[in-house]
Amino acid sequence: MKIIAIDRILPTASEEKIRGVVIREALHIWTLYTKDVLRELYFRKDRPGVVMVLECESAAEAKKILNTFPLVKSGVIEFDVIPVGHFVPFGTLIDKDLLEQYHDNQPF
């Protein structure tokens, strides 16, 4: 299951807390990336923070993994977890005969 995780900086965050764990945080992120759990990682443009895309069995598993992050454990951030899937309404909006005709005429 694809999971979007958006961090929220907590009022308990401080520069000292961040500096104390930022290297461990980077190593943790790299480990999850190399295990294909963390698929994508982005810095936000509207405020400090990150948006991650994870591949997990469930939202509960994603929350469990996110709670292992050093910045979470130190009380600096927490995550909003959003499970997502393919866009179902396309199947209800497009005529099946038209869709089959379209697929039959595509070179890929």
C-alpha positions in Angstrom: 0.0 0.0 0.0 1.3 3.5 -0.9 1.4 5.8 2.1 1.9 9.6 2.1 3.5 10.9 5.3 3.6 14.6 6.0 5.6 15.8 9.0 4.4 18.3 11.6 7.0 20.2 13.7 5.9 20.0 17.3 6.1 22.9 19.8 8.7 20.9 21.8 11.1 21.2 18.8 14.3 23.1 19.3 17.6 23.6 17.4 19.4 21.6 20.1 17.1 18.6 19.8 17.3 18.7 16.0 21.1 19.0 15.9 21.4 16.1 18.4 19.7 13.6 16.2 19.9 14.9 12.6 22.7 12.5 11.6 20.9 9.5 13.0 17.8 10.7 11.2 19.6 10.8 7.9 21.1 7.3 8.5 17.6 6.0 9.4 16.1 7.5 6.3 18.8 6.0 4.1 18.3 2.5 5.6 14.5 2.7 4.9 15.3 3.9 1.4 17.6 1.0 0.7 15.0 -1.5 2.0 12.4 -0.1 -0.4 10.2 1.0 2.4 10.8 4.7 1.8 10.2 5.2 -1.9 10.2 9.0 -2.3 11.3 11.9 -0.1 10.7 15.6 -0.7 11.4 18.9 1.1 8.4 21.2 1.3 8.5 24.5 -0.4 5.8 26.2 1.7 7.4 25.6 5.1 10.2 23.6 6.8 9.4 19.9 6.6 9.2 16.8 4.5 6.7 14.7 2.5 7.5 11.0 2.2 6.0 8.2 0.2 6.3 4.8 1.8 5.4 1.3 0.7 3.8 -0.6 3.6 1.2 -3.3 4.3 -1.1 -0.8 6.0 -1.4 2.7 7.5 -0.8 1.1 11.0 2.5 -0.4 9.8 3.5 3.0 8.3 2.8 4.7 11.7 4.9 2.1 13.5 7.8 2.7 11.1 7.5 6.5 11.3 7.6 6.3 15.1 11.1 4.8 14.9 12.5 8.0 13.4 14.9 9.7 15.7 13.2 13.1 15.3 9.9 11.5 16.3 11.4 9.8 19.3 13.0 13.0 20.4 9.7 14.9 20.3 10.6 17.2 17.3 8.1 16.0 14.7 5.1 13.7 14.2 3.5 12.6 11.0 0.1 12.7 9.3 -0.3 9.4 7.5 -2.5 9.2 4.4 -3.1 5.8 2.6 -3.6 6.3 -1.1 -4.4 4.1 -4.1 -5.2 4.3 -7.8 -7.8 6.8 -8.9 -10.9 4.7 -8.9 -13.3 7.2 -10.6 -11.6 6.8 -14.0 -13.3 3.3 -14.2 -16.7 4.8 -13.6 -16.3 7.8 -16.0 -14.9 6.1 -19.1 -17.0 3.9 -21.3 -15.5 0.4 -21.3 -15.8 -0.1 -25.1 -14.0 3.2 -25.7 -11.3 2.3 -23.2 -10.7 -1.1 -24.9 -10.6 0.7 -28.3 -8.1 3.1 -26.9 -5.9 0.3 -25.5 -6.0 -1.6 -28.8 -4.6 1.4 -30.7 -1.7 2.3 -28.4 1.9 1.3 -29.4 2.9 0.4 -25.9 
